[in-house]
Amino acid sequence: MFAPLRLLFFLLIIQTVVYVLVSLYSRMVRKSKLKRHWKQKNLTVDRDTYVQRGLKKYDGSIRRKLILLVYIIPLGAIALLIYASNYM
């Protein structure tokens, strides 16, 4: 009984670490793209203001929400394997 719970606990810890790393990496890539876009277009808006506005838009985007699949896909695969091995 405790072995599957312990496995699930460690899996959630690993998934959380992966989620944080992927989220930080994605945000860093988006920030560098915004800086590069600002430099190429020679915009009159302050660079920091432009980047902050772009990151605020990014925070509400679907792309950021897709990172949550880090949790859903492995847990769904495990649930599918358990179902398949027990009921098929």
Secondary structure in CASP SS format (residue, H / E / C, confidence):
PFRMAT SS
TARGET T0000
AUTHOR 0000-0000-0000
METHOD secondary structure of the structure
MODEL  1
M C 1.00
F H 1.00
A H 1.00
P H 1.00
L H 1.00
R H 1.00
L H 1.00
L H 1.00
F H 1.00
F H 1.00
L H 1.00
L H 1.00
I H 1.00
I H 1.00
Q H 1.00
T H 1.00
V H 1.00
V H 1.00
Y H 1.00
V H 1.00
L H 1.00
V H 1.00
S H 1.00
L H 1.00
Y H 1.00
S H 1.00
R H 1.00
M H 1.00
V H 1.00
R H 1.00
K H 1.00
S H 1.00
K H 1.00
L H 1.00
K H 1.00
R H 1.00
H H 1.00
W H 1.00
K H 1.00
Q H 1.00
K H 1.00
N C 1.00
L C 1.00
T C 1.00
V C 1.00
D C 1.00
R H 1.00
D H 1.00
T H 1.00
Y H 1.00
V H 1.00
Q H 1.00
R H 1.00
G H 1.00
L H 1.00
K H 1.00
K H 1.00
Y H 1.00
D H 1.00
G C 1.00
S C 1.00
I H 1.00
R H 1.00
R H 1.00
K H 1.00
L H 1.00
I C 1.00
L C 1.00
L H 1.00
V H 1.00
Y H 1.00
I H 1.00
I H 1.00
P H 1.00
L H 1.00
G H 1.00
A H 1.00
I H 1.00
A H 1.00
L H 1.00
L H 1.00
I H 1.00
Y H 1.00
A H 1.00
S H 1.00
N H 1.00
Y H 1.00
M C 1.00
END
